[in-house]
Amino acid sequence: MLSAFFHRTFIPSVASGMLIVALAAASPAAKAQDPDEIIIKNFMFSPMSLTVKTGTTVTWKNMDGEPHSIVNDAGVFHSAALDQDDTFQFKFDKPGVYKVFCGIHPYMKATITVQ
């Protein structure tokens, strides 16, 4: 009797748990983000602040269905409009604090600190 109870309750629960873990591991959302990558999604930069070493190339990737552009407020760099899945890269050769915004949606802001 205990064996039948075990097979009816415990084994399906374990199987369901394993399926959930497998699906989560296969999900694109579970993928780790590159530490020098900024994702543009839901009209936001993520992360909104990033600290990197001098000489680091930072990549922005637009995951929105709307175009975005990457603009430095001091005019150091400016991307073309990025469509969905497009990327823009910039190599930070000089230390400093770089303020960035979207040229199409200026309320979207981020800060990159180069050490």
C-alpha positions as CSV (number, residue, x, y, z in Angstrom):
1,M,0.0,0.0,0.0
2,L,2.8,2.4,0.8
3,S,4.5,1.5,-2.4
4,A,1.3,2.4,-4.4
5,F,1.0,5.7,-2.6
6,F,4.7,6.4,-3.3
7,H,4.3,5.8,-7.0
8,R,1.1,7.9,-7.3
9,T,2.4,11.0,-5.4
10,F,6.2,11.2,-5.1
11,I,7.3,10.0,-8.6
12,P,5.0,12.4,-10.6
13,S,6.1,15.3,-8.3
14,V,9.8,14.6,-8.9
15,A,9.2,14.2,-12.7
16,S,7.3,17.6,-12.8
17,G,10.2,19.3,-10.9
18,M,12.8,17.9,-13.2
19,L,10.7,19.1,-16.2
20,I,10.5,22.6,-14.8
21,V,14.3,22.7,-14.2
22,A,15.0,21.4,-17.7
23,L,12.8,24.0,-19.3
24,A,14.3,26.8,-17.2
25,A,17.8,25.7,-18.2
26,A,16.9,25.7,-21.9
27,S,15.2,29.1,-21.8
28,P,17.0,32.0,-23.5
29,A,16.3,34.2,-20.4
30,A,18.4,31.8,-18.4
31,K,21.5,32.7,-20.5
32,A,24.1,34.7,-18.7
33,Q,24.7,38.1,-20.1
34,D,28.2,39.1,-21.2
35,P,29.7,41.4,-18.5
36,D,30.6,44.0,-21.1
37,E,27.2,43.9,-22.9
38,I,24.3,46.3,-22.4
39,I,20.9,45.0,-23.5
40,I,18.3,47.4,-24.8
41,K,14.9,46.0,-23.9
42,N,11.5,47.6,-22.9
43,F,13.0,51.0,-23.7
44,M,15.7,50.7,-21.0
45,F,19.4,50.0,-21.0
46,S,20.3,47.0,-18.8
47,P,22.5,47.5,-16.8
48,M,21.9,51.2,-16.5
49,S,25.5,51.6,-15.1
50,L,28.5,49.6,-16.0
51,T,32.1,49.8,-14.8
52,V,34.9,48.5,-17.1
53,K,38.7,48.6,-17.4
54,T,40.4,50.9,-19.9
55,G,40.6,49.2,-23.3
56,T,37.3,47.3,-22.9
57,T,34.9,47.1,-25.8
58,V,31.3,47.5,-24.7
59,T,28.5,46.0,-26.9
60,W,25.0,47.3,-26.9
61,K,22.3,45.0,-28.3
62,N,18.8,46.1,-29.2
63,M,16.2,43.5,-28.2
64,D,13.2,45.9,-28.7
65,G,11.1,45.9,-31.8
66,E,11.7,49.6,-32.0
67,P,14.9,51.2,-33.2
68,H,17.3,52.8,-30.8
69,S,20.6,54.7,-31.1
70,I,23.5,55.0,-28.7
71,V,24.8,58.5,-28.1
72,N,27.5,59.8,-25.8
73,D,26.5,63.2,-24.4
74,A,30.0,64.6,-25.0
75,G,30.0,63.5,-28.6
76,V,32.7,60.8,-28.3
77,F,30.5,58.3,-30.1
78,H,27.1,58.0,-31.8
79,S,25.6,54.9,-33.4
80,A,23.3,54.6,-36.3
81,A,19.7,53.5,-35.5
82,L,19.8,49.9,-34.3
83,D,17.0,47.7,-35.4
84,Q,16.0,44.6,-33.4
85,D,19.0,42.3,-32.8
86,D,21.4,44.9,-34.1
87,T,24.5,45.7,-32.1
88,F,26.9,48.6,-31.6
89,Q,30.4,48.4,-30.1
90,F,32.7,51.1,-28.7
91,K,36.2,50.6,-27.3
92,F,36.8,52.7,-24.2
93,D,40.5,53.7,-24.4
94,K,40.4,56.5,-21.9
95,P,39.3,56.5,-18.2
96,G,36.4,58.6,-17.3
97,V,32.6,58.6,-16.8
98,Y,30.6,58.4,-20.0
99,K,27.0,59.4,-20.0
100,V,25.0,57.6,-22.7
101,F,21.4,58.0,-24.0
102,C,19.2,56.9,-26.8
103,G,19.2,59.5,-29.6
104,I,15.6,58.5,-30.5
105,H,14.3,58.2,-26.9
106,P,16.4,60.6,-24.8
107,Y,14.8,59.5,-21.5
108,M,16.7,56.2,-21.9
109,K,20.0,56.8,-20.1
110,A,23.0,54.8,-18.9
111,T,26.5,55.6,-17.4
112,I,29.7,53.8,-18.2
113,T,32.6,54.3,-15.8
114,V,36.0,53.4,-17.3
115,Q,38.8,52.8,-14.8
